[in-house]
Every structure is written in C-alpha cells, then in structure tokens.
Amino acid sequence: SLMTHAERAERRERIAEAVRNGADPWQVCRDESVSWTTVYDACRAGGRLGKRVRKPLPPLPPLTREFNAVTVKRTCDIIALLQQGGKSLRAIGLVVGVRCQWVSQIETMALEAGLLAPRGAKASG
C-alpha cells in the first residue's frame, strides 16, 4: 500500500515529534517500521535534530538484547528443524520467518560445528 504525499508528510512530522520529545530514534525506527535514514531525514526536515541524532549514522541498529534473543532463538529453531530433516531450506525459512540464504548459512556452520550429520548420511543414534 503506497502512501500518499500527505500521509508521508504526516508520518515525517510524527517521527520528528517523537524524537524531539525524547524518544529513542532506534525505537522510532521499529515503531514506525522505517529505516534509520527515514527517521534521520524526518528529523532534519522538521528541524528537530537533537545532538544525539547528529552523530554519524551507525550502519546497523546496535544489537539490543531483544534482537539478540530473537536471533539466537531463530538460529536454534533452524538447527532443530535441520536435525529433524525432511524439510527443504526454503520450507524451514518459511516456518522460522527468515530467507533460505540464512538457513543455508546456519546449516553450513552447524555442519562445520558437528551439530548436523551431512545430508543423506544416516543420523547415528
């Protein structure tokens, strides 16, 4: 659903207002489902760049505890599904909510770490 020009302006205003009122810019990114650049530009346009927003832009959000927990949980879910077998990487990605490239990467690391038997090999047990 594309936003109208007016809706976009309204969102920019809302974002700038939130940051001016002391909201954490990263939290605003998450609340509004927008990128850091969108928040930054909204603040600039609204003349609301606080000192803490003027610093050079970090390339990625700092790893929050919440983000870490979700990532670790997803990784464990992926490894568990790989160990069960019978599902394609794409199917696992759909179940866990990640791209199959990520599943593939985790599969490779799990194989290297000895957490998985190579595909086609019978699990010993």
C-alpha positions as CSV (number, residue, x, y, z in Angstrom):
1,S,0.0,0.0,0.0
2,L,1.7,3.1,-1.2
3,M,1.4,6.2,1.0
4,T,0.1,9.5,-0.4
5,H,2.3,12.6,-0.3
6,A,0.1,13.9,2.6
7,E,0.4,10.6,4.6
8,R,4.2,10.6,4.2
9,A,4.4,14.2,5.4
10,E,2.2,13.3,8.4
11,R,4.5,10.4,9.2
12,R,7.6,12.5,8.9
13,E,6.0,15.1,11.3
14,R,5.1,12.3,13.7
15,I,8.6,10.9,13.7
16,A,10.3,14.2,14.2
17,E,7.9,15.0,17.0
18,A,8.6,11.7,18.8
19,V,12.4,12.2,18.6
20,R,12.0,15.8,19.8
21,N,10.0,14.5,22.8
22,G,13.0,12.3,23.7
23,A,12.1,9.0,22.0
24,D,15.0,6.8,21.1
25,P,15.5,7.1,17.3
26,W,16.1,3.3,17.0
27,Q,12.8,2.6,18.8
28,V,11.0,5.0,16.5
29,C,12.5,3.0,13.5
30,R,10.9,-0.1,15.0
31,D,7.6,1.5,16.0
32,E,7.1,3.1,12.6
33,S,8.7,0.2,10.6
34,V,11.0,2.6,8.8
35,S,14.8,2.8,8.3
36,W,17.2,4.8,10.3
37,T,17.6,7.1,7.2
38,T,13.9,7.8,7.2
39,V,14.0,8.8,10.9
40,Y,17.1,10.9,10.3
41,D,15.6,12.7,7.3
42,A,12.4,13.4,9.1
43,C,14.3,14.9,12.0
44,R,16.3,17.0,9.6
45,A,13.3,18.2,7.7
46,G,11.5,19.0,11.0
47,G,14.5,21.0,12.2
48,R,14.5,18.6,15.2
49,L,17.9,17.1,15.0
50,G,18.9,16.7,18.7
51,K,22.6,16.5,19.5
52,R,22.4,12.7,19.8
53,V,20.9,12.2,16.4
54,R,23.5,14.4,14.6
55,K,26.3,11.8,15.2
56,P,27.3,9.8,12.1
57,L,24.8,7.2,11.3
58,P,25.6,3.7,12.6
59,P,25.2,1.2,9.7
60,L,23.0,-1.1,11.7
61,P,21.0,-0.9,14.9
62,P,23.0,-1.7,18.0
63,L,22.4,-5.3,19.0
64,T,19.6,-5.0,21.5
65,R,19.0,-7.7,24.0
66,E,15.7,-8.3,22.4
67,F,17.2,-8.6,18.9
68,N,19.9,-11.0,20.2
69,A,17.3,-13.2,21.9
70,V,15.2,-13.4,18.7
71,T,18.3,-14.2,16.6
72,V,19.5,-16.9,19.0
73,K,16.0,-18.4,19.2
74,R,15.6,-18.5,15.4
75,T,19.0,-20.0,15.0
76,C,18.2,-22.8,17.5
77,D,14.8,-23.4,15.8
78,I,16.6,-23.6,12.4
79,I,19.2,-26.1,13.8
80,A,16.4,-28.2,15.4
81,L,14.5,-28.3,12.1
82,L,17.6,-29.2,10.2
83,Q,18.3,-32.1,12.6
84,Q,14.8,-33.4,12.2
85,G,15.3,-33.4,8.5
86,G,12.6,-33.8,5.8
87,K,12.2,-30.1,5.2
88,S,13.8,-28.0,2.4
89,L,15.9,-25.0,3.4
90,R,13.1,-22.8,1.9
91,A,10.4,-24.6,4.0
92,I,12.5,-24.1,7.1
93,G,12.9,-20.4,6.2
94,L,9.2,-20.0,5.8
95,V,8.5,-21.7,9.2
96,V,11.0,-19.6,11.1
97,G,10.5,-16.4,9.1
98,V,13.9,-15.9,7.5
99,R,15.3,-16.1,4.0
100,C,16.6,-19.5,2.9
101,Q,20.1,-18.0,2.4
102,W,20.2,-17.5,6.2
103,V,19.0,-21.1,6.8
104,S,21.7,-22.3,4.3
105,Q,24.4,-20.3,6.2
106,I,23.3,-21.8,9.5
107,E,23.3,-25.3,8.0
108,T,26.9,-24.8,6.8
109,M,28.0,-23.6,10.3
110,A,26.1,-26.4,12.1
111,L,27.8,-29.0,9.8
112,E,31.2,-27.5,10.5
113,A,30.5,-27.5,14.2
114,G,29.4,-31.1,14.1
115,L,25.8,-30.4,15.1
116,L,24.5,-31.9,11.9
117,A,25.1,-35.1,10.0
118,P,25.8,-34.3,6.3
119,R,22.6,-34.6,4.2
120,G,21.9,-38.1,3.1
121,A,24.0,-39.6,5.9
122,K,22.0,-41.6,8.5
123,A,22.0,-40.0,11.9
124,S,23.8,-42.2,14.3
125,G,21.9,-42.9,17.5
